[in-house]
């Protein structure tokens, strides 16, 4: 059973330990190689603007060598009881060789927030007979890209083509993989908890639109800004629209987690004496202080705003009964964002995992400490940045070396391809979603 602890497992043989050390050494060499390549990873972000994005991303895609010594065969995980019957029906799909370069390119472009060039690369790959057995993977990656973008018409059109090409039933549309749904989970009080990613930009407007549309059917909406690190002017405009909507609401309420990180991000986007074209960063910082109930800090910042723009300073007003700070403004949340609330026996990664993922890895270590089987539920994971995937690989090496068996359940096919690029399949099982 998955409930057994690492201490209850029989000790590995000397040969097994030697194989694990050799696999860990080889993987550590690969991590060092990847880290050196990350110095040039900024070039990936320019791939969309170049005449040949495929060539540039392919050049940056890390090579995945075979592990010198594979780990011993791992027993079947009892994931069915944790994740539903379909988990037990899925075959383990582990590839030892590197992906074709065009699929590596698409996985890396998508992971670094470049869905359009990733889509272009995948569309060019659909009819590439040279892909062989990987041809269907190209189709599945593109279908999941449409789901991640929330483009249902494009998904359904491609699904029909998939059924005709492979003479089999295509994947169905999943609300869990939709662009907005993956960031939404049930809150303990029956409301809707929507998490915002670390860097907020113009795409935040679409997320706000989704929140406002769903709020009409709910008593309370919970938004979580605990991971927010930066915010630009278009994102600030969208969030101000969100707050104004609930301030004027006559029936629905908004609970705000992480108002302090939101204020810090907005404050870092402005500078006293610098008159930006948009005042939205200032207004968002002031609004966050209202949510936090920090009147003196509000008045101090409003004076700085007054001096900068040579206008009358905004006056303090309580936030009103329709908006409230939850969890002390996000500073005292007991459960990390990545930890599952409804599935305590499986660790869940959800939404977009960006940057160095320290919080997620800290939570994963706490989850794994007394477990021999580490099950990571990836069904709600939309995107993982290349840097985050490198950190995850490093953590898998550590868990594997400690004798733990790691299982990743149902990552979408874009994340799955990135895991193959990184070589995670050499040290852990990856169970693909059943079509």
N, C-alpha and C positions, 0 to 999 in steps of 0.2 A: 504494500500500500504506500501511497505517497506520503502518508503521515509519519512513516518511520524516520528517525533522525539519522544524521551522518554517523553518530557514534555506534548505532546498532548494525551498521553495515560491516561485512567481513573486510579485513584489511587487504589492500591490493598486494599482489605478489611482487617480488623484486623486478621481474620482467615487465610487469605492467607499469610499475613506477618508472622504470627506465624509459619505456615508450612514452609515458606522459611527459617526462622531462624533455625528451627529444622533441615531441610535438610542441611543447611550450616554448622551447628554445627557437624552433623554426618560426613559430608564430610571432615571437618577440622580434625576430629579425624582420619579419614582414611589417610589423607595426612601425619599426624604425624607418623602413623604406617609405611607408605611407606618410609618416610625419614629415619626412623630407620632401615628399611630393606635395604636401599641403602648402608648402611655401609658395608653390606655383599654382595653387588651387584657384586663385583669383582669376586665372585665365578662363576657367570654366564659366564664370559669370559673364564673360565677354563672348562666349560661344554663340549666343543667339544673334549677335550683331555681325559676326564674321561671315564671309561668303561660304565657308565650309565648316559648319559647326561639328559635323561628324568627325572630321580630321582632328580638330583640336581636342575634343573630349576624348577621342580614342587614344590620343597621345598621353593624356593625363590619367587614363584609367589604370589603376594599379594591377600588376600582374599577380595572379593567385597561384603560387606554386603548390605542388602536391606536398602534403605533410610527409616527412620521412618515415614516420611510424604512426599508423592510424590507431586510435583508441580501440580497445576490445569491443566486440559487438555488445550493444546496449539492449537491455530487455525492454519489452513493450511497456510504455507508460500507461497507467490507469487514468487517462485523461477523460474518458467517457463520462465518468461520474462527476467530473468538475465542469466540463465544457459542453455536455450534451452528446446525444447519440452520434451525431455526424462526425465528431472527432474520432470515434472509434472506427468509422468507415473509411477514413482517409489513409491512403498509403503514405509511408514515409518516402519522401523524394529527396535524395541526396546525390548531388553531382560532384564528382571529384575534380573535373576539369573546369577551366575558366569558361565563362560565357563567351559567345561570339562578340567581337568588338562592338558591333552596332548596338547590341543589347546592354553591354557595359556602359556605352556612351549614354544611352537613354536613361538608364538607372541613375547615373551620376548627375546628368542634367536635371532630372526631376528632383533628386535629393537636394540639389542646391537651388531649388526654387525656380527652375526654368522649364515649366510644363510645355510651352509652345515648341521650342526646339526639340524637346523630348518626344513630343507627338510627331513632329516631322520625321525624326529618325525612325520611329516605330512604323509609321506609314510606309516609309521606303522599304522597311524590312518585311512587310506582310507578304509580299510576293517573291521574296528572295529564297529560291530553292536551295541555295548554299547553306542555309541555316539548318537544314536537316530536321532532327528531332526537336530543335529549339524553335521551329517555326510557330507552333501553337503557342509557345510562351510569348512570342512577340504580340500575337493577337490578344492574349489575356492581359498583358501589360497595358496595351492600349485601351482595352475595355475598362480596366481599373483606373487608368488616368482620366477617362471620361467621368467615371463615378466620383473620383476625388475632386474633379472640377465642377461637379454638380450638373453636367451636361447630359441630361437624360435622353433628349432626341438623338444626339450623336451616338450615345451608348446603344440605344435600341436599333439604330440603323446598322451599326457594326455587328451587333449580336445576330441579326438576320444573315449578314454576310458570313459570319462565323459558322452558323448552322449549315449553310449551303456548302461552305468550303470543306468542313470536317465531318459533315453528315452526322452530327450529334447535337444534342441540346446545348444551347449556349448558356453561359452564366446568367442569372437573373439580377435585376437591379436590387441593390441592397441599400436600404435607408441608413444603415449603420456606417457604410462607406461613403455616403454622400458628403459633399464639401462642408456642410454645416452640421450634419447629424453627428459626425465623429467627435465634435467638440462638446456634445450635449449629453448629459447623463442625469438620471433621476437624483434629485436632492432628497435628503432625509425627511423634509417636511412636505414632500409632494410637489414642490415647485420644479423649475427647470434650471439646472446648473450649467452654464455655458462658460468654458474656459477660453481665455484669449492667449495667443502665443506671445513669445518674447518680444518680437519686433513688430510693432503695429504700423501699417502703412495704408495705402489707398484701398487694399483689399478688405480692410476692416469695415468699409461701408456695406459690403454685401453681407457680412456677418451680422451687422446691426439690423439690416433689413429683415434678415431671417428671424432675429430675436423679436423684433416688433411684430412680425406677422404671427409668430407662435404665442406671443404674450396675450393676444386677444382671447385665447382659449384657456388661460391659466390664471390662477389666483395670485401666484407670486412667481417672479422670475429671479433667479440667482445668477449673477455674473461674477466671474473669478478673474481678477487681474494679478494674482500672486506671482505669475511668471513674467509679467511685463517688465521689459528693460529699456525700451525706447519707443517713442511715438513721434510720428511726423504730423505736419499740419492737416493733410486730408484725413488721417485717422482721428485726430483731435476733433475735427469738424463732425465726423460721424458719431463719436462718443458723446459730444455735446448734444447732438440730436437725440441720442438715446436717453440722456438724463432729462432733457426738456420734455420728451414724450411722457415719462413717468411722473414728472412734477405736475403735469396737467391732467393726469389720469384721474378718473373719478372712482375707479374700482380696483385696478391692478396695482401691485406694488413691486418694487425693485430692491433686492438685497444685494449689497456690494461686498464682495470679498476682495481683499488686496487693494483697498483704497490708498494705502501708504505707498506700495510700489508704483501705483498709477501716478500718484502725486510726484514721486521722485523722478519718474520718466518724463513727465510733462515739465517739471522744473528744470531738468537737464536740457530740455529742448529750447529753452529761452535764456536770455541774458539781459540783465538790467542795462539800459542805455542803448541796446541794439534794437532798432525798430524794424522788425520783420514784416514782410508784406501781409502776413496773416497774424491775427491776434489769438488764434484758436489755442495755441499752446498755453498762453497766459490764462485764458478762460477755463481751460481744462484743469490746470493746476489749482486755480481758485475753487472750481467746482469740487475737486477731490478734497480740499480742505473743508469745504462745507459738509461733505459726507462724513468726514472724520470729526466734525464738530470743533475744529481748532480755530476759534475766532481770532485770537491774537496773531497767529501766523497768517491768517487770511488778510487781516488789516495791514500787516507789514508788507506782504506781497502786493497788495493793492496799491500801496504808496509807490512801490517800485514801478508798477505798471503805469501809474499816473505820471511819474517823472519821465518814463521812457516815451510815452505816447502823447504827453502834454494834454491830458484829458482829466476829467473828474474821476477820482478813484471809485471803484464799485463799492457799494455798501454791503455790510454783512447782513445776511438773512439766513435763518435756520433752513435746513434742507427740506423740511416738510415731512408729512407723515407717510407719503408714498415712496420715499427712498430711505433706506436705512443701511448702516454699516453692519456687516455680518462678520463674526469671528474676530471682533476687535480690529477691523480694517485689514485683516489678512495676516497679522503678525503672530497670531496664536493658533493657527490651524494645526490640529494634532495629526491629521492624516495627510501625508504628502499627496500632491496632485496625481502622481502616477500609481498610487496604491489603489487597488480595487475596493469599492465599498460593498458590492453585492456578491463578490466571489472571493472570500478570504483565503481559499485554498489555492488560488492562482494569482500570480502577479500580472497586472495589466499595464500595458503601454497604450496610450490613447492620443488622438489628435496629432499634432506636429511636434516631434522631438527635435529641438534645435540646439545648436551650440554644444557645449561640453557636457551636458546632461548630468551635472554633479548631483542634483536633487534626486533624479530618477535612480542613479546608481546607488546612492546612499539608501534609498528605500528598498532597492533590489537586494542589497547586502543584508539588510535587516530581515527581509522576507526569507532569504536563503540560509540564514545562519544555522538553523536547526533542522534543515531539510537535506535529504540526499537527492531528491528529485526536485529540480527547479523548473516549474512550468510557467512560461511567459505567454500570456494571452495577448496576441497581436491583432485581434479582430477589429479593434477600434483604432488601430494605428494607421494614420493617413500618410505621413511622410516622415522620414528620418534623414537629417542632414548628414553629409559625408563625414564631417568631424565627429558627430555623435555616434555614427556607426563604428568609427575607429575606437572610440571609448568603450562601446559595447563589446567589440572584439576583445579588447584588453581584459574586460571583466569576465568574459566567457573563458579566457585562458586561465584566469585565477580560479574560477569555479571548477573548471575541468581538472586543474592541477590538484585541487582539494578533494578530488574523487567524487564530485557531484555530477549528476546527469542533467543536462540542460535541454529543454524542449521548447521550441518556439511554435506556437499554434496559430495557424491561419494568417500569416502576414499577407497583405495584398501583394499582387505579383510584382509591383514596382519595388516594394521593400524587400520582397523575396529575392529579386534579382540583385539588389544592392548587397544583401547578405552573402550571395554567391560571389560577388565581386570581392568582398572583404575576406572570404574564406571561412566564414563562421560555420558553414556546414561541415568543416573538417573536425570541429570540436563539439558540435551540438546537433541534435536532430531538428529538422525543420519540416513540419507537417503542412502541406499545402491545403488550401481550401478546396473542399469537394465541389466540383462544378454541378 
